[in-house]
Amino acid sequence: MSYLVNGSWNQSRGELVFPLKDNLWYLGLQYNFSFQIRNPMAALVTSAVYVSFMRGSVGIVNQEAFPILSGQAYPIFVQAPGFIKRVVGQTNPFPGGLNDIVITLQPNSEIPKDSLLMIGGFHNLNVTSTLTYTSQMDLFAANFTWQSDDVLKLTTSAVWSVDVLQILTLHVVNTVGYRAARTLTVEVYSNASGSLSVLFNQEALYSDNTSIPPALGALPGDASPFKVQAPSFIHPTISQSCAYPSCLNTFTVYFALNVPLRSGDSDVILIKGLIGMISDMFVGLLPEEQGNGANLLLSKDGSTASSALWNQSTSSLMLKVAEGKVVMPNVTYGFQFTATNPSLAQAAPQVLLAHAGNTKVISEIEFPKSTVGLLSQDGVMVGTAAALQVLPRHFEFRKTVQTTSYPEAVNTITISLVPTTVLSAGTALYFSQFQGASSITGSNLRISNSLLGLPPVNDSARWSDSAKTLVTYVLKDFQPGSLVRLSFAVKNPPYGQSPPHIRVTASLSVANVSFPANHGCLEDAVLSSLGGGGRGFIGNYVNSTKVVVVVDRGLGYTSVPLIIVTSGGRGCYQGVFEAHLEGTSLPPQIVDAEDTSADSRTLFVQPRALLIAEALQTTSYPNARNKITI
């Protein structure tokens, strides 16, 4: 139950006195008293609140303090007059861009009509001529003043009630260069049209340091008021389609800017550091999906509407903003161009995106190196999309597997290879270190290719039981990135062994023939090669012209052949014609390049052993018939 009683208030002593009825006061019960006061217009925190019980002038309880409560519920705690919410942020950190400074205010006490709101901290911002504002409510007079001391002053045209949010938006134009964020302040005075009196003391607005403005490349902190980024490129990327030596490579470029580029400002974009790239002077720019027509915005002065200028000596590509065109900020642009990779292997160089022009300075930025893997035409990983990363001339993918590890078993070995360069017809594929293996068909092994109907290599190979080597030859040109898979059968050794490191190399060697001046030949001669492992050399020596006319040039030699005279050649002394090998070769490589366990590698052979060895009986009873099974 509740009762209403009348009490008396002593303002000077801050004391409330009210009577209690005897018949309503009982031992052990809890009593709650409520009364209302008006908080002062200034901050207040009392040190303690006491209660006393008196009977007449005799004290029953003398000034017993109430327990102290934490927080703002303890009487009497009064906030200073001010804004319980005072936050400021912005929508655009781009240089020269249109920007909204958004100020959110919520007062903890009523602000009367004809009060003056002052927002300061604009000194040296130079926004006087561009600043306008909008308000969420018609709370302020239609006109506002923007003073020489760079303080925004607004007069309330109505009462601003407690807890009512007010959002002010200042419309400004950002500077064209970098600027740090600014701390703004807010204060309120009453009697704007007369003698001012402080209503809310000056306080700093809380800057929005966490939100990300709706702009490409914006970061937390870019929403802080009046922060302007330095003119810069945003999220540039460059990737390639081919990592093979000397291949025709397609490069894909994406970028954005936080400032516009214009032909009238002589703006050009430079892609620097394209080390090793080979191209004509004019590089055609190709459209890229979602590239927003960048290939047409960036062109040279020439007959081709969308091409760039290549400088081989500086390894840079220059793209000029086309006449009458504008590269807009906050837009992602993309294009492609093609060029030839260098012939030698190299790591991905540092590629930079830079700018040159008359009206602005944009710092150059490094393209991040792509880590995306490139797949061969058969789905094998060969290099990465990092621009101008060029693989060595070798087998990028190489793997070998076997069908059995039993000793003396017929074992089918399958070797898979992906080269990074063209393997021309006649190239010798030389495999070695088949430790312990032996042929079951003598020096010729049958080769099968499970991938192509027309095998790219001979269907047979030469096997050396003493050297444990295998040699076969490419029948037709084999392109980089193509997968060749060769299978052949050998016999495992009769003993256990650890897997050897099988190696592969490829060579395309050509026999060129020379002879000394005193060769002694008195007539024409027919020449051919003996040995060397390649396709036979056939040629004719013409005595009258002292030259060798090639009929069929030998290819794929693994050692230097001996050139012999097969007919004619009267007077030619033995060995007068000498063969010299020229051509290309890939370095020896271990085939099982993957980190596989030893027992799964090719030519791992188990020791001779029983796969199963166990004995069982049927009974353990005495004098019983017992069946033993082994």
Residue pairs with C-beta under 8 A, 6 or more apart in sequence:
3 21
3 24
5 18
5 19
5 20
6 18
7 16
7 17
7 18
7 19
7 35
8 16
8 17
8 18
9 15
9 16
10 16
10 17
16 35
20 53
25 31
37 76
39 76
39 78
40 78
41 81
41 109
42 78
42 80
42 81
43 78
43 79
43 80
44 76
44 77
44 78
45 76
45 77
45 78
46 74
46 75
46 76
46 77
48 65
48 66
48 68
49 65
49 66
49 75
49 76
50 63
50 64
50 65
50 66
51 61
51 63
51 64
51 66
52 59
52 61
52 62
52 63
52 64
53 59
53 60
53 61
54 60
68 74
72 79
79 108
80 201
81 107
81 108
81 109
81 199
81 200
81 201
82 107
82 108
82 200
82 201
82 203
83 105
83 106
83 107
83 108
83 186
83 200
83 203
84 106
84 107
84 108
84 163
85 104
85 105
85 106
85 165
86 103
86 104
86 105
86 106
86 186
86 203
86 205
86 206
87 103
87 104
87 205
87 206
87 207
87 208
88 101
88 102
88 103
88 104
88 184
88 205
88 206
88 207
88 208
88 225
89 101
89 102
89 207
89 208
89 211
89 223
89 224
89 225
90 99
90 100
90 101
90 102
90 208
90 213
90 222
90 223
90 224
90 225
90 226
90 227
91 99
91 100
91 102
91 213
91 214
91 223
92 98
92 99
92 100
92 174
92 213
92 215
93 99
93 174
93 213
93 215
93 218
93 222
93 223
93 227
93 228
93 229
93 258
94 174
94 215
94 228
94 229
94 258
94 259
94 329
94 330
95 174
95 175
95 176
95 177
95 178
95 228
95 229
95 230
95 231
95 258
95 259
96 173
96 174
96 175
96 176
96 259
96 260
97 173
97 174
97 258
97 329
98 171
98 172
98 173
98 174
99 171
99 172
99 173
99 174
100 169
100 170
100 171
100 172
101 169
101 170
101 172
101 225
101 226
102 167
102 168
102 169
103 119
103 167
103 168
103 169
103 170
103 184
103 186
103 205
104 165
104 166
104 167
105 165
105 166
105 167
105 168
105 186
106 163
106 164
106 165
106 166
107 160
107 162
107 163
107 164
107 188
107 200
108 162
108 163
109 162
110 159
110 160
110 161
110 162
111 117
111 156
111 159
111 160
111 188
111 199
111 200
112 156
112 159
112 190
113 156
113 157
113 158
113 159
114 155
114 156
114 190
114 191
114 192
114 193
115 155
115 156
115 160
115 188
115 189
115 190
115 191
115 192
115 199
116 153
116 154
116 155
116 156
116 188
116 189
116 190
116 192
116 196
117 140
117 153
117 154
117 155
117 156
117 186
117 187
117 188
118 151
118 152
118 153
118 186
118 187
118 188
118 189
119 151
119 152
119 154
119 168
119 184
119 185
119 186
119 205
120 149
120 150
120 151
120 152
120 184
120 185
120 186
120 187
120 202
121 150
121 182
121 183
121 184
121 185
122 150
122 151
122 152
122 182
122 184
123 149
123 150
124 150
125 150
125 182
125 226
126 175
127 172
127 173
128 146
128 150
130 171
130 172
130 173
131 146
131 152
131 170
131 171
131 172
132 170
132 171
133 144
133 152
133 154
133 168
133 169
133 170
133 171
134 168
134 169
134 171
135 166
135 167
135 168
135 169
136 165
136 166
136 167
136 168
137 164
137 166
138 157
138 158
139 156
139 157
139 158
139 160
139 166
140 154
140 155
140 156
140 157
141 154
141 155
141 156
141 157
144 152
144 153
144 154
144 155
145 152
145 153
146 152
146 153
147 153
152 170
154 168
155 192
155 193
156 192
160 166
172 226
174 228
175 228
176 231
176 259
176 360
177 228
177 230
177 231
178 228
178 229
178 230
179 226
179 227
179 228
180 227
181 207
181 221
181 224
181 225
181 226
181 227
182 224
182 225
182 226
182 227
183 204
183 205
183 207
184 204
184 205
184 207
184 225
185 202
185 203
185 204
185 205
186 200
186 202
186 203
186 205
187 198
187 200
187 201
187 202
187 203
188 198
188 199
188 200
189 196
189 197
189 198
189 199
190 196
190 197
190 198
190 199
191 197
205 225
207 224
207 225
208 223
208 224
208 225
209 220
209 221
209 223
209 224
210 220
210 223
211 220
211 223
212 218
212 219
212 220
212 222
212 223
213 222
213 223
215 222
215 258
215 330
216 234
216 235
216 256
216 258
216 330
216 331
216 332
217 232
217 234
217 235
217 256
217 258
221 227
222 229
229 258
230 363
231 257
231 258
231 259
231 360
231 361
231 362
231 363
232 257
232 258
232 362
232 363
232 365
233 255
233 256
233 257
233 353
233 355
233 362
233 365
234 255
234 256
234 257
234 258
235 254
235 255
235 256
235 332
236 253
236 254
236 255
236 353
236 365
236 367
236 368
237 252
237 253
237 254
237 255
237 367
237 368
237 370
238 251
238 252
238 253
238 254
238 271
238 351
238 367
238 370
238 387
239 251
239 252
239 370
239 372
239 385
239 386
239 387
240 249
240 250
240 251
240 252
240 370
240 374
240 385
240 386
240 387
240 388
240 389
241 249
241 250
241 251
241 252
241 374
241 385
242 248
242 249
242 250
242 341
242 374
243 341
243 374
243 382
243 383
243 384
243 389
243 390
243 391
243 420
244 341
244 382
244 383
244 390
244 391
244 420
244 421
244 480
244 481
245 341
245 342
245 343
245 344
245 345
245 390
245 391
245 392
245 393
245 420
245 421
246 340
246 341
246 342
246 343
246 421
247 340
247 341
247 480
248 338
248 339
248 340
248 341
249 277
249 338
249 339
249 340
249 341
249 388
250 336
250 337
250 338
251 336
251 337
251 338
251 339
251 387
252 288
252 334
252 335
252 336
253 271
253 288
253 334
253 335
253 336
253 337
254 288
254 291
254 332
254 333
254 334
255 269
255 332
255 333
255 334
255 353
256 329
256 330
256 331
256 332
256 333
257 327
257 328
257 329
257 362
258 329
258 330
259 329
259 360
259 362
260 326
260 327
260 328
260 329
261 267
261 269
261 321
261 326
261 327
261 355
261 357
262 321
262 325
262 326
262 327
263 320
263 321
263 322
263 323
263 324
263 325
263 326
265 321
265 357
265 358
265 359
265 360
266 356
266 357
266 358
267 320
267 321
267 327
267 355
267 356
267 357
267 358
267 360
268 318
268 319
268 320
268 321
268 355
268 356
268 357
269 298
269 318
269 319
269 321
269 353
269 354
269 355
270 316
270 317
270 318
270 319
270 352
270 353
270 354
270 355
270 356
270 364
271 316
271 317
271 319
271 351
271 352
271 353
271 354
272 314
272 315
272 316
272 351
272 352
272 353
272 354
272 364
273 315
273 316
273 349
273 350
273 351
273 352
274 315
274 316
274 317
274 339
274 349
274 351
274 387
274 388
275 315
275 346
275 349
275 388
276 315
276 341
276 342
276 344
276 346
276 349
276 388
276 390
277 310
277 315
277 339
277 340
277 341
277 342
277 388
278 312
278 339
278 340
278 341
278 342
279 310
279 312
279 339
279 340
280 310
281 309
281 310
282 300
282 302
282 304
282 307
282 308
282 309
282 310
283 307
283 308
283 309
283 310
283 317
283 337
283 338
283 339
284 304
284 306
284 307
284 337
284 338
285 294
285 295
285 298
285 299
285 306
285 307
285 308
285 319
285 335
285 336
285 337
286 295
286 335
286 336
286 337
286 338
287 293
287 295
287 296
287 335
287 336
288 294
288 295
288 334
288 335
288 336
289 334
290 332
290 334
291 332
291 333
291 334
291 335
292 331
292 332
292 333
292 334
293 333
294 327
294 333
294 334
294 335
295 306
295 335
295 336
296 305
296 306
296 322
296 325
297 321
297 322
297 325
297 326
297 327
297 333
298 306
298 308
298 319
298 320
298 321
298 322
298 327
298 335
299 305
299 306
299 307
299 308
299 319
299 320
299 322
300 307
300 308
300 309
300 318
300 320
301 320
305 322
308 317
308 318
308 319
308 320
308 337
309 317
309 318
309 320
310 316
310 317
310 318
310 339
311 317
311 318
317 337
321 327
327 333
341 388
341 390
342 388
342 390
344 390
345 390
345 391
345 392
345 393
346 388
346 389
346 390
347 389
348 369
348 384
348 386
348 387
348 388
348 389
349 387
349 388
350 366
351 366
351 367
351 387
351 388
352 364
352 365
352 366
352 367
353 364
353 365
353 366
353 367
354 362
354 364
354 365
355 361
355 362
355 364
367 387
369 384
369 386
369 387
369 389
370 384
370 385
370 386
370 387
371 384
371 385
371 386
372 384
372 385
373 381
373 383
373 384
373 385
374 381
374 382
374 383
374 384
374 385
375 381
375 382
376 382
376 397
376 418
376 481
376 482
376 483
377 481
377 482
377 483
378 418
378 451
378 481
378 482
378 483
380 396
380 397
380 418
380 481
380 483
381 397
382 391
382 396
382 397
382 418
382 420
382 481
383 389
383 391
383 396
383 420
391 420
392 420
392 587
393 419
393 420
393 421
393 584
393 586
394 419
394 420
394 586
394 587
394 589
395 417
395 418
395 419
395 420
395 504
395 506
395 586
395 589
396 418
396 419
396 420
397 416
397 417
397 418
397 483
397 593
398 415
398 416
398 417
398 418
398 504
398 589
398 590
398 591
398 592
398 593
399 415
399 416
399 591
399 592
399 593
399 594
400 413
400 414
400 415
400 416
400 502
400 591
400 592
400 601
400 602
401 413
401 414
401 602
402 411
402 412
402 413
402 414
402 602
402 603
402 604
403 411
403 412
403 413
404 410
404 411
404 492
405 411
405 492
405 599
405 604
405 605
405 606
406 492
406 605
406 606
407 492
407 493
407 494
407 495
407 496
407 605
407 606
407 607
407 608
408 491
408 492
408 493
408 494
409 491
409 492
410 440
410 489
410 490
410 491
410 492
411 437
411 489
411 490
411 491
411 492
411 603
412 487
412 488
412 489
413 434
413 437
413 487
413 488
413 489
413 490
413 602
413 603
414 450
414 485
414 486
414 487
415 431
415 485
415 486
415 487
415 502
415 504
415 591
416 483
416 484
416 485
417 429
417 483
417 484
417 485
417 486
417 504
417 591
418 481
418 482
418 483
418 484
419 478
419 480
419 481
419 482
419 506
419 586
420 480
420 481
421 480
421 584
421 586
422 477
422 478
422 479
422 480
423 429
423 456
423 474
423 477
423 478
423 506
423 508
424 474
424 477
424 478
424 508
424 555
425 474
425 475
425 476
425 477
425 555
426 473
426 474
426 508
426 534
426 535
426 555
426 556
427 473
427 474
427 478
427 506
427 507
427 508
427 555
427 556
428 471
428 472
428 473
428 474
428 506
428 507
428 508
428 509
428 533
428 534
428 556
428 557
428 558
429 457
429 471
429 472
429 473
429 474
429 486
429 504
429 505
429 506
430 469
430 470
430 471
430 504
430 505
430 506
430 507
430 558
431 469
431 470
431 471
431 502
431 503
431 504
431 591
432 467
432 468
432 469
432 470
432 502
432 503
432 504
432 505
432 588
433 468
433 500
433 501
433 502
433 503
434 468
434 469
434 470
434 490
434 500
434 502
434 603
435 468
435 493
435 497
435 500
435 603
436 468
436 492
436 493
436 495
436 497
436 500
436 603
436 605
437 468
437 490
437 491
437 492
437 493
437 603
438 465
438 490
438 491
438 493
439 445
439 463
439 465
439 490
439 491
440 489
440 490
440 491
442 463
443 462
443 463
443 464
443 465
444 460
444 461
444 462
444 463
445 460
445 461
445 462
445 463
445 470
445 488
445 489
445 490
446 459
446 460
446 488
446 489
447 455
447 457
447 458
447 459
447 460
447 461
447 472
447 486
447 487
447 488
448 455
448 459
448 486
448 487
448 488
449 455
449 456
449 457
449 484
449 485
449 486
449 487
450 485
450 487
451 483
451 484
451 485
454 476
455 475
456 474
456 475
456 476
456 478
456 482
456 484
457 472
457 473
457 474
457 475
457 484
457 486
458 472
458 473
458 475
460 472
461 470
461 471
461 472
461 488
462 470
462 471
462 472
462 533
463 469
463 470
463 490
464 470
470 488
471 533
471 558
472 486
473 535
473 556
474 556
478 484
492 603
492 605
493 605
494 608
495 605
495 607
495 608
496 605
496 606
496 607
496 608
497 603
497 604
497 605
498 598
498 604
499 592
499 598
499 601
499 602
499 603
499 604
500 603
501 590
501 591
501 592
502 590
502 591
502 592
502 602
502 603
503 588
503 589
503 590
503 591
504 588
504 589
504 591
505 585
505 586
505 587
505 588
505 589
506 585
506 586
507 556
507 557
507 558
507 583
507 584
507 585
507 586
508 555
508 556
508 583
508 584
508 585
509 534
509 555
509 556
509 557
509 558
509 581
509 582
509 583
509 585
510 553
510 554
510 555
510 557
510 581
510 582
510 583
511 529
511 532
511 534
511 537
511 553
511 554
511 557
511 560
511 561
511 563
511 579
511 580
511 581
512 579
512 580
512 581
512 582
513 527
513 537
513 539
513 548
513 563
513 577
513 578
513 579
513 580
514 577
514 578
514 580
515 541
515 548
515 576
515 577
515 578
516 576
519 572
519 573
519 576
519 577
520 571
520 572
520 573
520 576
521 541
521 543
521 569
521 570
521 571
521 572
521 576
522 543
522 570
522 571
522 572
523 543
523 568
523 569
523 570
523 571
524 540
524 541
524 542
524 543
524 568
524 569
525 540
525 541
525 543
525 565
525 567
525 568
525 569
525 572
526 538
526 539
526 540
526 541
526 565
526 566
526 567
526 568
526 569
527 537
527 538
527 539
527 540
527 541
527 548
527 563
527 564
527 565
527 566
527 577
528 536
528 537
528 538
528 539
528 563
528 564
528 566
529 536
529 537
529 538
529 554
529 561
529 562
529 563
529 564
529 579
530 561
530 562
530 563
530 564
531 559
531 561
531 562
532 554
532 557
532 558
532 559
532 560
532 561
532 562
532 579
533 556
533 557
533 558
533 559
533 561
534 554
534 555
534 556
534 557
534 558
534 561
535 552
535 554
535 555
535 556
536 552
536 554
537 550
537 552
537 553
537 554
537 561
537 563
537 579
538 550
538 551
538 552
539 548
539 549
539 550
539 551
539 552
539 553
540 548
540 549
540 551
541 547
541 548
541 549
541 565
541 568
541 569
541 572
541 577
542 548
542 549
548 577
554 561
555 583
557 581
560 579
560 580
560 581
561 579
562 575
562 579
563 577
563 578
563 579
564 577
565 572
565 577
591 602
592 601
592 602
598 604
614 630
615 628
615 629
615 630
616 628
616 629
616 630
617 626
617 627
617 628
617 629
618 626
618 627
618 628
619 625
619 626
619 627
620 626
